Amino acid sequence: MADCKHWEGDTVNGYWLCAKCFAKLPDQPRKYYPGGSPDGDTPQRQEVILAPIAKAQETTLGQFIEAMALRLIARTRGSFQKPDAMDYAVEILRTFGEPFGSDDLDWTSAGAWELVDEDIQHWDADDAASN
């Protein structure tokens, strides 16, 4: 797991995935601060703020990764198990180098399918070159 200081992301495959660098973190980031007003007799409570879920075009990062994973499973006729397909989808996103929600990519389910289809085209090229 990586050491990431970015704030937004989503839970994917049981880990927190950063929306900026796609680092895998064990837990959703949180910030702590003193809360309430101490009156002398009551101990001051600590408040926590959880990192927000990243959204783009009404799609969360987790939903986008899942759409990519389901497309991978369909296009490979079930060769991927869903957890592996989700991890591979994250790797596809890393290769593009664009943070989730950037203006350069389509963050809808159609965009998720397009990214997978483009990646799979490279598989065919690699297979043809090796024959």
Contact map, one row per residue, 1 for C-alpha under 8 A:
11100000000000000000001111000000000000000000000000000000000000000000000000000000000000000000000000000000000000000000000000000000000
11110000000000000000001110000000000000000000000000000000000000000000000000000000000000000000000000000000000000000000000000000000000
11111000000000000000001010000000000000000000000000000000000000000000000000000000000000000000000000000000000000000000000000000000000
01111100000000000100101010000000000000000000000000000000000000000000000000000000000000000000000000000000000000000000000000000000000
00111110000000000000000000000000000000000000000000000000000000000000000000000000000000000000000000000000000000000000000000000000000
00011111000000000111000000000000000000000000000000000000000000000000000000000000000000000000000000000000000000000000000000000000000
00001111100000000100000000001000000000000000000000110000000000000000000000000000000000000000000000000000000000000000000000000000000
00000111110000000111000000000000000000000000000000111100000000000000000000000000000000000000000000000000000000000000000000000000000
00000011111000011111000000000000000000000000000000111100000010000000000000000000000000000000000000000000000000000000000000000000000
00000001111100011110000000010000000000000000000000011100000111000000000000000000000000000000000000000000000000000000000000000000000
00000000111111111000000000010000000000000000000000000000000001000000000000000000000000000000000000000000000000000000000000000000000
00000000011111111000000000000000000000000000000000000000000001001000000000000000000001000000000000000000000000000000000000000000000
00000000001111100000000000000000000000000000000000000000000000000000000000000000001001100000000000000000000000000000000000000000000
00000000001111110000000000000000000000000000000000000000000000000000000000000000000000000000000000000000000000000000000000000000000
00000000001111111000000111110000000000000000000000000000000000000000000000000000000000000000000000000000000000000000000000000000000
00000000111101111100000111110000000000000000000000000000000000000000000000000000000000000000000000000000000000000000000000000000000
00000000111100111110011110000000000000000000000000000000000000000000000000000000000000000000000000000000000000000000000000000000000
00010111110000011111111110000000000000000000000000000000000000000000000000000000000000000000000000000000000000000000000000000000000
00000101110000001111110000000000000000000000000000000100000010000000000000000000000000000000000000110000000000000000000000000000000
00000101100000000111110000000000000000000000000000000000000000000000000000000000000000000000000001110000000000000000000000000000000
00010000000000000111111000000000000000000000000000000000000000000000000000000000000000000000010010100000000000000000000000000000000
00000000000000001111111100000000000000000000000000000000000000000000000000000000000000000100110000100000000000000000000000000000000
11110000000000001100111110000000000000000000000000000000000000000000000000000000000000000000000000000000000000000000000000000000000
11000000000000111100011111000000000000000000000000000000000000000000000000000000000000000000000000000000000000000000000000000000000
11110000000000111100001111110000000000000000000000000000000000000000000000000000000000000000000000000000000000000000000000000000000
10000000000000110000000111110000000000000000000000000000000000000000000000000000000000000000000000000000000000000000000000000000000
00000000000000110000000011111000000000000000000000000000000000000000000000000000000000000000000000000000000000000000000000000000000
00000000011000110000000011111100000000000000000001100000000000000000000000000000000000000000000000000000000000000000000000000000000
00000010000000000000000000111110000000000000000001100000000000000000000000000000000000000000000000000000000000000000000000000000000
00000000000000000000000000011111000000000000000111100000000000000000000000000000000000000000000000000000000000000000000000000000000
00000000000000000000000000001111100000000000000111100000000000000000000000000000000000000000000000000000000000000000000000000000000
00000000000000000000000000000111110000000000011110000000000000000000000000000000000000000000000000000000000000000000000000000000000
00000000000000000000000000000011111000000000011100000000000000000000000000000000000000000000000000000000000000000000000000000000000
00000000000000000000000000000001111100000001111000000000000000000000000000000000000000000000000000000000000000000000000000000000000
00000000000000000000000000000000111110000001111000000000000000000000000000000000000000000000000000000000000000000000000000000000000
00000000000000000000000000000000011111000001100000000000000000000000000000000000000000000000000000000000000000000000000000000000000
00000000000000000000000000000000001111100001000000000000000000000000000000000000000000000000000000000000000000000000000000000000000
00000000000000000000000000000000000111111111000000000000000000000000000000000000000000000000000000000000000000000000000000000000000
00000000000000000000000000000000000011111110000000000000000000000000000000000000000000000000000000000000000000000000000000000000000
00000000000000000000000000000000000001111110000000000000000000000000000000000000000000000000000000000000000000000000000000000000000
00000000000000000000000000000000000001111110000000000000000000000000000000000000000000000000000000000000000000000000000000000000000
00000000000000000000000000000000000001111111000000000000000000000000000000000000000000000000000000000000000000000000000000000000000
00000000000000000000000000000000000001111111100000000000000000000000000000000000000000000000000000000000000000000000000000000000000
00000000000000000000000000000000011111000111110000000000000000000000000000000000000000000000000000000000000000000000000000000000000
00000000000000000000000000000000011100000011111000000000000000000000000000000000000000000000000000000000000000000000000000000000000
00000000000000000000000000000001111000000001111100000000000000000000000000000000000000000000000000000000000000000000000000000000000
00000000000000000000000000000001111000000000111110000000000000000000000000000000000000000000000000000000000000000000000000000000000
00000000000000000000000000000111100000000000011111000000000000000000000000000000000000000000000000000000000000000000000000000000000
00000000000000000000000000000111000000000000001111100000000000000000000000000000000000000000000000000000000000000000000000000000000
00000000000000000000000000011110000000000000000111110000000000000000000000000000000000000000000000000000000000000000000000000000000
00000011100000000000000000011110000000000000000011111000000000000000000000000000000000000000000000000000000000000000000000000000000
00000011110000000000000000000000000000000000000001111100000000000000000000000000000000000000000000000000000000000000000000000000000
00000001110000000000000000000000000000000000000000111110000110000000000000000000000000000000000000000000000000000000000000000000000
00000001110000000010000000000000000000000000000000011111000110000000000000000000000000000000000000011000000000000000000000000000000
00000000000000000000000000000000000000000000000000001111111110000000000000000000000000000000000000001000000000000000000000000000000
00000000000000000000000000000000000000000000000000000111111110000000000000000000000000000000000000011000001000000000000000000000000
00000000000000000000000000000000000000000000000000000011111000000000000000000000000000000000000000001000001100000000000000000000000
00000000000000000000000000000000000000000000000000000011111100000000000000000000000000000000000000000000000000000000000000000000000
00000000000000000000000000000000000000000000000000000011111110110000000000000000000000000000000000000000001100000000000000000000000
00000000010000000000000000000000000000000000000000001111011111110000000000000000000000000000000000000000000000000000000000000000000
00000000110000000010000000000000000000000000000000001111001111111000000000000000000000000000000000010000000000000000000000000000000
00000000011100000000000000000000000000000000000000000000000111111100000000000000000000000000000000000000000000000000000000000000000
00000000000000000000000000000000000000000000000000000000001111111110000000000000000000000000000000000000000000000000000000000000000
00000000000000000000000000000000000000000000000000000000001111111111000000000000000000000000000000000000001110010000000000000000000
00000000000100000000000000000000000000000000000000000000000011111111100000000000000001001100000000000000000000010000000000000000000
00000000000000000000000000000000000000000000000000000000000001111111110000000000000001000000000000000000000000000000000000000000000
00000000000000000000000000000000000000000000000000000000000000111111111000000000000000000000000000000000000010011000000000000000000
00000000000000000000000000000000000000000000000000000000000000011111111100000000000011001000000000000000000010011011000000000000000
00000000000000000000000000000000000000000000000000000000000000001111111110000000010011011000000000000000000000000000000000000000000
00000000000000000000000000000000000000000000000000000000000000000111111111000000010010000000000000000000000000000000000000000000000
00000000000000000000000000000000000000000000000000000000000000000011111111100000000000000000000000000000000000011001000000000000000
00000000000000000000000000000000000000000000000000000000000000000001111111110001000010000000000000000000000000000001000000000000000
00000000000000000000000000000000000000000000000000000000000000000000111111111111110010000000000000000000000000000000000000000000000
00000000000000000000000000000000000000000000000000000000000000000000011111111100000000000000000000000000000000000000000000000000000
00000000000000000000000000000000000000000000000000000000000000000000001111111100000000000000000000000000000000000000000000000000000
00000000000000000000000000000000000000000000000000000000000000000000000111111111000000000000000000000000000000000000000000000000000
00000000000000000000000000000000000000000000000000000000000000000000000011111110000000000000000000000000000000000000000000000000000
00000000000000000000000000000000000000000000000000000000000000000000000011111111100000000000000000000000000000000000000000000000000
00000000000000000000000000000000000000000000000000000000000000000000000010011111100000000000000000000000000000000000000000000000000
00000000000000000000000000000000000000000000000000000000000000000000000110010111110110000000000000000000000000000000000000000000000
00000000000000000000000000000000000000000000000000000000000000000000000010000111111110000000000000000000000000000000000000000000000
00000000000000000000000000000000000000000000000000000000000000000000110010000001111111000000000000000000000000000000000000000000000
00000000000010000000000000000000000000000000000000000000000000000000000000000000111111100000000000000000000000000000000000000000000
00000000000000000000000000000000000000000000000000000000000000000000000000000001111111110000000000000000000000000000000000000000000
00000000000000000000000000000000000000000000000000000000000000000001110110000001111111111000000000000000000000000000000000000000000
00000000000110000000000000000000000000000000000000000000000000001101100000000000011111111100000000000000000000000000000000000000000
00000000000010000000000000000000000000000000000000000000000000000000000000000000001111111110000000000000000000000000000000000000000
00000000000000000000000000000000000000000000000000000000000000000000100000000000000111111111000000000000000000000000000000000000000
00000000000000000000000000000000000000000000000000000000000000001001100000000000000011111111100000000000000000000001000000000000000
00000000000000000000010000000000000000000000000000000000000000001000000000000000000001111111110000000000000000000000000000000000000
00000000000000000000000000000000000000000000000000000000000000000000000000000000000000111111111000000000000000000000000000000000000
00000000000000000000000000000000000000000000000000000000000000000000000000000000000000011111111100000000000000000011001000000000000
00000000000000000000010000000000000000000000000000000000000000000000000000000000000000001111111111000000000000000000000000000000000
00000000000000000000110000000000000000000000000000000000000000000000000000000000000000000111111111000000000000000000000000000000000
00000000000000000000000000000000000000000000000000000000000000000000000000000000000000000011111110000000000000000000000000000000000
00000000000000000000000000000000000000000000000000000000000000000000000000000000000000000001111111000000000000000000000000000000000
00000000000000000000100000000000000000000000000000000000000000000000000000000000000000000000111111100000000000000000000000000000000
00000000000000000001000000000000000000000000000000000000000000000000000000000000000000000000110111110101100000000000000000000000000
00000000000000000011110000000000000000000000000000000000000000000000000000000000000000000000000011111100000000000000000000000000000
00000000000000000011000000000000000000000000000000000101000010000000000000000000000000000000000001111100001000000000000000000000000
00000000000000000000000000000000000000000000000000000111100000000000000000000000000000000000000000111110101000000000000000000000000
00000000000000000000000000000000000000000000000000000000000000000000000000000000000000000000000001111111100000000000000000000000000
00000000000000000000000000000000000000000000000000000000000000000000000000000000000000000000000000001111110000000000000000000000000
00000000000000000000000000000000000000000000000000000000000000000000000000000000000000000000000001000111110000000000000000000000000
00000000000000000000000000000000000000000000000000000000000000000000000000000000000000000000000001001111111000100000000000000000000
00000000000000000000000000000000000000000000000000000000000000000000000000000000000000000000000000000011111101110000000000000000000
00000000000000000000000000000000000000000000000000000001101000010000000000000000000000000000000000011000111111110000000000000000000
00000000000000000000000000000000000000000000000000000000101000010000000000000000000000000000000000000000011111110000000000000000000
00000000000000000000000000000000000000000000000000000000000000010011000000000000000000000000000000000000001111111000000000000000000
00000000000000000000000000000000000000000000000000000000000000000000000000000000000000000000000000000000011111111100000000000000000
00000000000000000000000000000000000000000000000000000000000000000000000000000000000000000000000000000000111111111110000000000000000
00000000000000000000000000000000000000000000000000000000000000011011001000000000000000000000000000000000011111111111000000000000000
00000000000000000000000000000000000000000000000000000000000000000011001000000000000000000000000000000000000011111111100000000000000
00000000000000000000000000000000000000000000000000000000000000000000000000000000000000000000000000000000000001111111110000000000000
00000000000000000000000000000000000000000000000000000000000000000001000000000000000000000001000000000000000000111111111000000000000
00000000000000000000000000000000000000000000000000000000000000000001001100000000000000001001000000000000000000011111111100000000000
00000000000000000000000000000000000000000000000000000000000000000000000000000000000000000000000000000000000000001111111110000000000
00000000000000000000000000000000000000000000000000000000000000000000000000000000000000000000000000000000000000000111111111000000000
00000000000000000000000000000000000000000000000000000000000000000000000000000000000000000001000000000000000000000011111111100000000
00000000000000000000000000000000000000000000000000000000000000000000000000000000000000000000000000000000000000000001111111110000000
00000000000000000000000000000000000000000000000000000000000000000000000000000000000000000000000000000000000000000000111111111000000
00000000000000000000000000000000000000000000000000000000000000000000000000000000000000000000000000000000000000000000011111111100000
00000000000000000000000000000000000000000000000000000000000000000000000000000000000000000000000000000000000000000000001111111110000
00000000000000000000000000000000000000000000000000000000000000000000000000000000000000000000000000000000000000000000000111111111000
00000000000000000000000000000000000000000000000000000000000000000000000000000000000000000000000000000000000000000000000011111111100
00000000000000000000000000000000000000000000000000000000000000000000000000000000000000000000000000000000000000000000000001111111110
00000000000000000000000000000000000000000000000000000000000000000000000000000000000000000000000000000000000000000000000000111111111
00000000000000000000000000000000000000000000000000000000000000000000000000000000000000000000000000000000000000000000000000011111111
00000000000000000000000000000000000000000000000000000000000000000000000000000000000000000000000000000000000000000000000000001111111
00000000000000000000000000000000000000000000000000000000000000000000000000000000000000000000000000000000000000000000000000000111111
00000000000000000000000000000000000000000000000000000000000000000000000000000000000000000000000000000000000000000000000000000011111
